[in-house]
C-alpha cells in the first residue's frame, strides 16, 4: 500500500469526494463542504489498493459518506466490473434480489419492492425501457439489466432512501448506473477482453460461444480533452426445459356444483370439504426451449474541460439484444371432465386450501370413436429485438467559489418487437387425436403426465399426426424520453447551513404499446394426417430433459415426444391451403403475423419538477452531525389514446374455444394527472470515530404501469363457453405513494471492513390492482346455451361433450355463409364478458424490515467475507383462501447473501451464494382469474477465479449456478404447479489484456 498527496483545485474542492469514493451529485453536494472543514487545507490522502479490495473500499466509502442509506458496487478497474451481468452483481447488495430470465439476471427487487417500483437511471438520467409480452401488449416500466454489458460501467449506486434532489419513480429504490469517463482516467487506456461462454444446456446450438469487449480511452492537450470508446459483443446459446400449467387453475369451494368442479361419485380420495378451497388445472405442457442471444453494446464519450471551472461531456450509448427462441411442446388441454384422483387432506375450515396429488381428466365420451381429444405437439420459432439509444450532453460550471451549476439534457429511446414476419411469439399446434384420459401426478416438484390412448392406438405415431390451430403474435413497444435537468449548489463559507441544492427538471415520456395476433382457430384439425409427411415428425426422448428435477423419474411419464421444424410445418400447411384455396391470414396461403395492430395504445406523460434542499453541519455534544432537509414538487399529466375494436359476433371454433369476431377499429382519448409535494429529511451523526447513526424520513411515489393508464377497452379474441374476457385502461390512476422511515447504524472498523444494521418502514397507499366487472358488452350472441344447443343436448344426451355437440351443429348445417357456427341475434343468449381494469385501493399497507450486513477483510491474509441478510414483513400477504381480487405487493421476500473471497498479487478467487425466499410474483394466472403465482425459495452459487499472468494479462474462469438449481412456481397450494424450470450451470473462460 502507498499514499499519494494531491493539491486541491477549485473544482475539486467543491465537487470531489472524501478519499476518492465514487459518489453521485447528490452526495457530493453535502459532503464536499465537510471535507473543507475537516481536512487540512490544500492536501488530503488517497489510499491506493487494487482488485477486489479496491472495489470494496470504494463501495464502502460511498456508503459511509452518503446522506441516507446508500449501497454501491464499484469496478475493480476500468472495464472490470465484478460480474458480467449487472443484475448478478446487484444481488450481492443487502436487500436486493433479482428476477432471472433464461438463467440470467434481468430485473431487480429491492426491500421487497419489485422491478416496477425501482427507478433506474444512467448517470442520473431516467432511462426508457421496452418490454414485450408473449400474448399481450406490454405495460411494464421495468429496466432489464440483461441489455447492458458491464464493461462500460464504473459503479452502481442503490439509493434506498430519498433526497429531494433525487428523481422520483422508485419507492423501492433509485438505482444509478455510472459509466466511466475519460477525464477521470487520464492518459492512454486500452483494454480488450475475450471469453468463451460454455453452456451445455443447449441441444441444438453451440456449447461454446464468444464474448468480446474492449475499451479505448485517451486524453489530450494536458488532459483537458478526452475520448473514450467502449464496446461489447456476446453470443450465447442456451436451453431451458420446463413443465407449465400455462392456462392456470380454476378455483372452487368444496361445496361448489359449478361446471368443471369435481364429481361427487366417490372417484376422488380426500374429497374437499364444503369449506375447503381447491382448484383444477386447465392444461399441462412440457416445453423444450432453445435460445440464441446476441448482445451488442457501445458507448462513445467526449469530454472537454477548457478550464478548471468548466467541464462539458457529450455521450452516446447504444445497446441491442436479439433473441431467437425455438420451442417444442408436448401438451394436453383438460376437458373439464374430472375422472378420478386424490387431493391433500383439508381441515374443512375457513382458510383451508388443498391441492391435487393425482388428477385425471377424461376426454370426450369415454373413448368412443371420434370423441378422443388431442395430444398437442406445439412448435414455435420466433425472434425479437430490444434496442436502446441515448444521446446526452452535460455542462458542469463552477460559476464562483461558492456556486456550481449543471445543465444536463438527453434524448433516449427504447424499442422492442419482432425481427421478422413470424412475429414476436408464435405456435403451430401439431396434434394427434387419440387421447381419452390424462392422469397427472402432482405429488412431487415435477408433474408426471400419463396419457391413455384410444383403443387400438399404441402411443404417439407420426402417421396419425396433423396440425390444428396456429397463432402468430406481434407485440411491440417503444418508449421515448426527452429530459432537461438544471441543478445548482451554493456553498456557504460559515454557519450551520453548509450548502443549498436547487434544481428544475422536465421530462416528456411517450410510450407506445401495440399487439396483434393472426390466429387460426382450426383446433379440430387442418387437413388430414395423410397430407403431412411422416418424416417431418422426429422422435425425441422426454424424461432425459428433466433428469435434474425431483419427481421426473416417474415410471408413468410419457417416454417420448415428437419434434418438428417450423419451416416444415409452414410448408405443409401452405401446400394444403393452396390445394384447397384457403386463406390463412394476412399473408394469404402462408402463415405470418398480422402487421396491423389490434391493440395500439399511446401514453404521453409530462413530468415537471422543482426542488430545494438545505444541507447543514453542526455538533451535538461534540459529535459531528449532518442534516439535509428538502422539498420536491412534482406535476404529472397523462394523455392516452387507444385503438378500440368494433365487435361483430362470436364463433364456436373448437370444443371449448369461442372466437370473438371484430371488424375495424375506432380511437378513444382520455386524460389524467396528479401533483405531489414530497418532503425529505436525512440525519447523520458520528457517535464516535467511524461509528455513524442515521435517520431518514421521506415521501416517494411510483407511477402506474403503462398498460394500467393506457385508455381503451379490449376484448380478448379467444373466449370460453361461460364468458369472454377483456381489459380496460384507466388514465386517472394515482401513483403508489409511500411514506418512509429509515433508521440505521454503521461502524467502519478497518480498511474495507464494516458492520451495519438498518430498519425501514414504508406505509404505502394507492395500491394498484386488478378489479373486474362482468357485463354483456357489445351484445354478442353466443351459440352456447341457445335453442340450437338445447336441441343438440336433447338429441345426444345430457352427458354429451362440447366437441360432440359442436359436431351436431356442423352436421345440421347450423353455420353462417363462412362456414362458422355463430350466435344469432335475438335468438341466442348474450355472452357475458369479464373486464379486468386497474384501480386504486383505498387501503394503506405497511411494509417494514431489517437489514444486517458485515463486510470484513482479514488484515493482510488476502481473505475477506461479505454477509448480509434482509427480513421483510408487512400486512400485504395474499389470502390463498379468498377467490376475490386482492391488492397486494408483489416481490416481498427475505434475502441473504454470502461472499467469500481471496486475493494476492497473482490470484483472485470468489464464491458467492445468493438466496431468496418464496415471494408472490402475480395475482392472476394464465386463465385471467384472480389466482396467485408464487416463486418458490431459490438459491444459487456462483464462483470466479482470476490469475494475473503478468502486469498486462489476466486469465479467469467464472461459474454461474454451478450446482444446477432449478426454479419452480405454484398457485394457491404447492401442488398447484404453475411452472418448473430446469436451468443448467454456465461457465466462462477468458482473458483480459491491458495495452
ChimeraX attribute file (.defattr): number of C-alpha atoms within 10 A of each C-alpha:
attribute: neighborCount
match mode: 1-to-1
recipient: residues
	/A:1	6
	/A:2	7
	/A:3	9
	/A:4	10
	/A:5	11
	/A:6	10
	/A:7	11
	/A:8	14
	/A:9	13
	/A:10	14
	/A:11	19
	/A:12	13
	/A:13	17
	/A:14	25
	/A:15	22
	/A:16	20
	/A:17	22
	/A:18	22
	/A:19	16
	/A:20	15
	/A:21	21
	/A:22	26
	/A:23	27
	/A:24	19
	/A:25	18
	/A:26	18
	/A:27	21
	/A:28	22
	/A:29	28
	/A:30	29
	/A:31	24
	/A:32	21
	/A:33	21
	/A:34	17
	/A:35	18
	/A:36	16
	/A:37	10
	/A:38	8
	/A:39	12
	/A:40	9
	/A:41	12
	/A:42	12
	/A:43	13
	/A:44	15
	/A:45	13
	/A:46	15
	/A:47	15
	/A:48	14
	/A:49	15
	/A:50	15
	/A:51	17
	/A:52	23
	/A:53	22
	/A:54	19
	/A:55	23
	/A:56	24
	/A:57	24
	/A:58	25
	/A:59	24
	/A:60	24
	/A:61	22
	/A:62	26
	/A:63	24
	/A:64	22
	/A:65	21
	/A:66	20
	/A:67	29
	/A:68	28
	/A:69	21
	/A:70	23
	/A:71	22
	/A:72	25
	/A:73	27
	/A:74	27
	/A:75	25
	/A:76	21
	/A:77	15
	/A:78	20
	/A:79	24
	/A:80	20
	/A:81	24
	/A:82	22
	/A:83	17
	/A:84	16
	/A:85	19
	/A:86	25
	/A:87	24
	/A:88	25
	/A:89	20
	/A:90	28
	/A:91	24
	/A:92	24
	/A:93	22
	/A:94	23
	/A:95	29
	/A:96	27
	/A:97	33
	/A:98	23
	/A:99	20
	/A:100	15
	/A:101	12
	/A:102	17
	/A:103	21
	/A:104	18
	/A:105	21
	/A:106	22
	/A:107	23
	/A:108	27
	/A:109	24
	/A:110	30
	/A:111	28
	/A:112	28
	/A:113	23
	/A:114	25
	/A:115	26
	/A:116	24
	/A:117	26
	/A:118	27
	/A:119	24
	/A:120	29
	/A:121	19
	/A:122	16
	/A:123	18
	/A:124	19
	/A:125	23
	/A:126	21
	/A:127	26
	/A:128	26
	/A:129	25
	/A:130	28
	/A:131	24
	/A:132	27
	/A:133	18
	/A:134	14
	/A:135	17
	/A:136	18
	/A:137	24
	/A:138	21
	/A:139	23
	/A:140	20
	/A:141	24
	/A:142	22
	/A:143	21
	/A:144	21
	/A:145	19
	/A:146	20
	/A:147	21
	/A:148	25
	/A:149	24
	/A:150	26
	/A:151	28
	/A:152	29
	/A:153	22
	/A:154	22
	/A:155	25
	/A:156	26
	/A:157	26
	/A:158	26
	/A:159	24
	/A:160	23
	/A:161	28
	/A:162	30
	/A:163	31
	/A:164	29
	/A:165	23
	/A:166	15
	/A:167	21
	/A:168	24
	/A:169	22
	/A:170	26
	/A:171	30
	/A:172	29
	/A:173	27
	/A:174	25
	/A:175	25
	/A:176	21
	/A:177	24
	/A:178	20
	/A:179	18
	/A:180	23
	/A:181	23
	/A:182	25
	/A:183	23
	/A:184	10
	/A:185	16
	/A:186	17
	/A:187	15
	/A:188	15
	/A:189	16
	/A:190	18
	/A:191	19
	/A:192	19
	/A:193	21
	/A:194	20
	/A:195	22
	/A:196	20
	/A:197	23
	/A:198	22
	/A:199	21
	/A:200	17
	/A:201	23
	/A:202	22
	/A:203	15
	/A:204	12
	/A:205	17
	/A:206	17
	/A:207	17
	/A:208	19
	/A:209	17
	/A:210	16
	/A:211	20
	/A:212	18
	/A:213	23
	/A:214	21
	/A:215	21
	/A:216	18
	/A:217	24
	/A:218	18
	/A:219	22
	/A:220	14
	/A:221	9
	/A:222	10
	/A:223	18
	/A:224	17
	/A:225	20
	/A:226	25
	/A:227	21
	/A:228	24
	/A:229	21
	/A:230	24
	/A:231	21
	/A:232	23
	/A:233	19
	/A:234	20
	/A:235	20
	/A:236	22
	/A:237	24
	/A:238	27
	/A:239	25
	/A:240	22
	/A:241	24
	/A:242	23
	/A:243	24
	/A:244	23
	/A:245	27
	/A:246	17
	/A:247	17
	/A:248	27
	/A:249	27
	/A:250	19
	/A:251	22
	/A:252	22
	/A:253	21
	/A:254	20
	/A:255	14
	/A:256	14
	/A:257	12
	/A:258	9
	/A:259	10
	/A:260	19
	/A:261	20
	/A:262	26
	/A:263	15
	/A:264	9
	/A:265	8
	/A:266	11
	/A:267	14
	/A:268	20
	/A:269	14
	/A:270	16
	/A:271	21
	/A:272	26
	/A:273	18
	/A:274	15
	/A:275	20
	/A:276	22
	/A:277	28
	/A:278	28
	/A:279	24
	/A:280	22
	/A:281	24
	/A:282	20
	/A:283	18
	/A:284	25
	/A:285	22
	/A:286	26
	/A:287	22
	/A:288	22
	/A:289	21
	/A:290	22
	/A:291	23
	/A:292	18
	/A:293	17
	/A:294	17
	/A:295	22
	/A:296	21
	/A:297	23
	/A:298	22
	/A:299	21
	/A:300	18
	/A:301	21
	/A:302	20
	/A:303	23
	/A:304	21
	/A:305	18
	/A:306	14
	/A:307	11
	/A:308	13
	/A:309	17
	/A:310	17
	/A:311	20
	/A:312	18
	/A:313	21
	/A:314	18
	/A:315	19
	/A:316	18
	/A:317	20
	/A:318	20
	/A:319	21
	/A:320	21
	/A:321	21
	/A:322	20
	/A:323	21
	/A:324	19
	/A:325	19
	/A:326	21
	/A:327	23
	/A:328	25
	/A:329	25
	/A:330	24
	/A:331	23
	/A:332	22
	/A:333	20
	/A:334	22
	/A:335	22
	/A:336	19
	/A:337	19
	/A:338	22
	/A:339	18
	/A:340	18
	/A:341	21
	/A:342	20
	/A:343	21
	/A:344	18
	/A:345	18
	/A:346	19
	/A:347	14
	/A:348	16
	/A:349	12
	/A:350	12
	/A:351	15
	/A:352	18
	/A:353	25
	/A:354	27
	/A:355	25
	/A:356	25
	/A:357	20
	/A:358	21
	/A:359	21
	/A:360	22
	/A:361	24
	/A:362	22
	/A:363	26
	/A:364	24
	/A:365	17
	/A:366	12
	/A:367	19
	/A:368	12
	/A:369	11
	/A:370	13
	/A:371	21
	/A:372	22
	/A:373	27
	/A:374	24
	/A:375	24
	/A:376	23
	/A:377	28
	/A:378	27
	/A:379	24
	/A:380	22
	/A:381	22
	/A:382	23
	/A:383	22
	/A:384	22
	/A:385	23
	/A:386	25
	/A:387	21
	/A:388	24
	/A:389	19
	/A:390	22
	/A:391	17
	/A:392	20
	/A:393	18
	/A:394	18
	/A:395	18
	/A:396	20
	/A:397	19
	/A:398	21
	/A:399	13
	/A:400	13
	/A:401	15
	/A:402	14
	/A:403	16
	/A:404	22
	/A:405	19
	/A:406	20
	/A:407	18
	/A:408	20
	/A:409	20
	/A:410	21
	/A:411	20
	/A:412	24
	/A:413	22
	/A:414	23
	/A:415	22
	/A:416	24
	/A:417	25
	/A:418	23
	/A:419	17
	/A:420	14
	/A:421	17
	/A:422	22
	/A:423	27
	/A:424	29
	/A:425	26
	/A:426	29
	/A:427	23
	/A:428	25
	/A:429	26
	/A:430	27
	/A:431	28
	/A:432	24
	/A:433	20
	/A:434	28
	/A:435	24
	/A:436	23
	/A:437	24
	/A:438	24
	/A:439	22
	/A:440	21
	/A:441	23
	/A:442	22
	/A:443	19
	/A:444	16
	/A:445	20
	/A:446	24
	/A:447	29
	/A:448	24
	/A:449	23
	/A:450	18
	/A:451	20
	/A:452	16
	/A:453	21
	/A:454	21
	/A:455	12
	/A:456	7
	/A:457	12
	/A:458	10
	/A:459	16
	/A:460	20
	/A:461	15
	/A:462	19
	/A:463	15
	/A:464	16
	/A:465	27
	/A:466	26
	/A:467	25
	/A:468	24
	/A:469	20
	/A:470	22
	/A:471	22
	/A:472	25
	/A:473	28
	/A:474	34
	/A:475	30
	/A:476	29
	/A:477	26
	/A:478	23
	/A:479	24
	/A:480	23
	/A:481	22
	/A:482	22
	/A:483	21
	/A:484	19
	/A:485	19
	/A:486	17
	/A:487	21
	/A:488	19
	/A:489	25
	/A:490	20
	/A:491	21
	/A:492	15
	/A:493	14
	/A:494	8
	/A:495	10
	/A:496	14
	/A:497	17
	/A:498	24
	/A:499	26
	/A:500	21
	/A:501	23
	/A:502	21
	/A:503	20
	/A:504	18
	/A:505	19
	/A:506	18
	/A:507	20
	/A:508	18
	/A:509	20
	/A:510	20
	/A:511	27
	/A:512	25
	/A:513	28
	/A:514	24
	/A:515	26
	/A:516	22
	/A:517	24
	/A:518	23
	/A:519	23
	/A:520	18
	/A:521	20
	/A:522	16
	/A:523	19
	/A:524	18
	/A:525	20
	/A:526	19
	/A:527	17
	/A:528	12
	/A:529	17
	/A:530	12
	/A:531	15
	/A:532	23
	/A:533	15
	/A:534	15
	/A:535	11
	/A:536	17
	/A:537	22
	/A:538	12
	/A:539	15
	/A:540	14
	/A:541	11
	/A:542	19
	/A:543	18
	/A:544	12
	/A:545	19
	/A:546	22
	/A:547	12
	/A:548	16
	/A:549	20
	/A:550	13
	/A:551	18
	/A:552	21
	/A:553	15
	/A:554	16
	/A:555	11
	/A:556	14
	/A:557	19
	/A:558	17
	/A:559	13
	/A:560	15
	/A:561	23
	/A:562	23
	/A:563	20
	/A:564	21
	/A:565	16
	/A:566	21
	/A:567	11
	/A:568	15
	/A:569	22
	/A:570	15
	/A:571	15
	/A:572	17
	/A:573	24
	/A:574	19
	/A:575	16
	/A:576	17
	/A:577	18
	/A:578	14
	/A:579	10
	/A:580	11
	/A:581	11
	/A:582	13
	/A:583	14
	/A:584	19
	/A:585	15
	/A:586	14
	/A:587	13
	/A:588	14
	/A:589	21
	/A:590	17
	/A:591	25
	/A:592	25
	/A:593	26
	/A:594	21
	/A:595	16
	/A:596	14
	/A:597	18
	/A:598	21
	/A:599	23
	/A:600	23
	/A:601	28
	/A:602	24
	/A:603	25
	/A:604	20
	/A:605	19
	/A:606	18
	/A:607	20
	/A:608	17
	/A:609	21
	/A:610	20
	/A:611	23
	/A:612	21
	/A:613	24
	/A:614	21
	/A:615	24
	/A:616	20
	/A:617	21
	/A:618	16
	/A:619	12
	/A:620	10
	/A:621	8
	/A:622	10
	/A:623	12
	/A:624	17
	/A:625	19
	/A:626	22
	/A:627	23
	/A:628	25
	/A:629	20
	/A:630	22
	/A:631	20
	/A:632	25
	/A:633	16
	/A:634	19
	/A:635	15
	/A:636	17
	/A:637	17
	/A:638	21
	/A:639	20
	/A:640	25
	/A:641	20
	/A:642	25
	/A:643	22
	/A:644	20
	/A:645	19
	/A:646	15
	/A:647	19
	/A:648	14
	/A:649	20
	/A:650	26
	/A:651	24
	/A:652	24
	/A:653	22
	/A:654	21
	/A:655	20
	/A:656	19
	/A:657	17
	/A:658	25
	/A:659	21
	/A:660	21
	/A:661	17
	/A:662	15
	/A:663	9
	/A:664	11
	/A:665	13
	/A:666	10
	/A:667	13
	/A:668	13
	/A:669	16
	/A:670	18
	/A:671	17
	/A:672	16
	/A:673	17
	/A:674	14
	/A:675	15
	/A:676	15
	/A:677	15
	/A:678	21
	/A:679	21
	/A:680	22
	/A:681	24
	/A:682	23
	/A:683	20
	/A:684	23
	/A:685	20
	/A:686	20
	/A:687	17
	/A:688	12
	/A:689	11
	/A:690	13
	/A:691	17
	/A:692	19
	/A:693	20
	/A:694	21
	/A:695	22
	/A:696	24
	/A:697	21
	/A:698	23
	/A:699	26
	/A:700	29
	/A:701	23
	/A:702	19
	/A:703	19
	/A:704	24
	/A:705	19
	/A:706	25
	/A:707	25
	/A:708	22
	/A:709	29
	/A:710	30
	/A:711	29
	/A:712	24
	/A:713	20
	/A:714	21
	/A:715	24
	/A:716	15
	/A:717	17
	/A:718	18
	/A:719	22
	/A:720	16
	/A:721	17
	/A:722	14
	/A:723	16
	/A:724	25
	/A:725	21
	/A:726	19
	/A:727	20
	/A:728	18
	/A:729	23
	/A:730	23
	/A:731	25
	/A:732	20
	/A:733	22
	/A:734	23
	/A:735	21
	/A:736	21
	/A:737	22
	/A:738	25
	/A:739	19
	/A:740	24
	/A:741	19
	/A:742	22
	/A:743	19
	/A:744	20
	/A:745	19
	/A:746	20
	/A:747	20
	/A:748	19
	/A:749	13
	/A:750	14
	/A:751	17
	/A:752	21
	/A:753	21
	/A:754	20
	/A:755	18
	/A:756	18
	/A:757	18
	/A:758	19
	/A:759	18
	/A:760	20
	/A:761	20
	/A:762	23
	/A:763	16
	/A:764	21
	/A:765	20
	/A:766	20
	/A:767	23
	/A:768	23
	/A:769	18
	/A:770	19
	/A:771	18
	/A:772	19
	/A:773	10
	/A:774	15
	/A:775	14
	/A:776	15
	/A:777	15
	/A:778	15
	/A:779	17
	/A:780	24
	/A:781	23
	/A:782	27
	/A:783	27
	/A:784	25
	/A:785	15
	/A:786	16
	/A:787	13
	/A:788	19
	/A:789	18
	/A:790	14
	/A:791	15
	/A:792	19
	/A:793	19
	/A:794	11
	/A:795	12
	/A:796	14
	/A:797	11
	/A:798	10
	/A:799	9
	/A:800	16
	/A:801	20
	/A:802	20
	/A:803	20
	/A:804	18
	/A:805	22
	/A:806	21
	/A:807	16
	/A:808	19
	/A:809	19
	/A:810	14
	/A:811	10
	/A:812	10
	/A:813	12
	/A:814	17
	/A:815	16
	/A:816	12
	/A:817	6
	/A:818	7
	/A:819	11
	/A:820	16
	/A:821	23
	/A:822	25
	/A:823	25
	/A:824	17
	/A:825	14
	/A:826	9
	/A:827	13
	/A:828	19
	/A:829	19
	/A:830	24
	/A:831	26
	/A:832	21
	/A:833	24
	/A:834	21
	/A:835	22
	/A:836	21
	/A:837	20
	/A:838	22
	/A:839	21
	/A:840	20
	/A:841	18
	/A:842	11
	/A:843	10
	/A:844	14
	/A:845	18
	/A:846	16
	/A:847	21
	/A:848	19
	/A:849	19
	/A:850	20
	/A:851	21
	/A:852	18
	/A:853	22
	/A:854	18
	/A:855	21
	/A:856	21
	/A:857	20
	/A:858	15
	/A:859	12
	/A:860	9
	/A:861	10
	/A:862	16
	/A:863	18
	/A:864	21
	/A:865	18
	/A:866	22
	/A:867	20
	/A:868	22
	/A:869	20
	/A:870	24
	/A:871	19
	/A:872	19
	/A:873	17
	/A:874	16
	/A:875	12
	/A:876	16
	/A:877	15
	/A:878	18
	/A:879	14
	/A:880	16
	/A:881	20
	/A:882	17
	/A:883	16
	/A:884	13
	/A:885	16
	/A:886	21
	/A:887	22
	/A:888	20
	/A:889	25
	/A:890	23
	/A:891	25
	/A:892	27
	/A:893	22
	/A:894	24
	/A:895	28
	/A:896	25
	/A:897	25
	/A:898	19
	/A:899	19
	/A:900	16
	/A:901	20
	/A:902	19
	/A:903	21
	/A:904	16
	/A:905	11
	/A:906	12
	/A:907	17
	/A:908	19
	/A:909	19
	/A:910	20
	/A:911	17
	/A:912	21
	/A:913	18
	/A:914	21
	/A:915	18
	/A:916	22
	/A:917	17
	/A:918	18
	/A:919	20
	/A:920	22
	/A:921	18
	/A:922	17
	/A:923	22
	/A:924	18
	/A:925	19
	/A:926	15
	/A:927	15
	/A:928	17
	/A:929	20
	/A:930	22
	/A:931	26
	/A:932	23
	/A:933	25
	/A:934	24
	/A:935	22
	/A:936	17
	/A:937	16
	/A:938	15
	/A:939	17
	/A:940	18
	/A:941	20
	/A:942	21
	/A:943	19
	/A:944	20
	/A:945	18
	/A:946	20
	/A:947	18
	/A:948	17
	/A:949	12
	/A:950	10
	/A:951	10
	/A:952	11
	/A:953	16
	/A:954	18
	/A:955	18
	/A:956	18
	/A:957	17
	/A:958	23
	/A:959	19
	/A:960	20
	/A:961	22
	/A:962	15
	/A:963	15
	/A:964	15
	/A:965	18
	/A:966	21
	/A:967	20
	/A:968	23
	/A:969	24
	/A:970	22
	/A:971	26
	/A:972	24
	/A:973	20
	/A:974	19
	/A:975	23
	/A:976	25
	/A:977	29
	/A:978	25
	/A:979	24
	/A:980	24
	/A:981	21
	/A:982	22
	/A:983	24
	/A:984	23
	/A:985	19
	/A:986	22
	/A:987	20
	/A:988	22
	/A:989	20
	/A:990	18
	/A:991	20
	/A:992	21
	/A:993	16
	/A:994	14
	/A:995	11
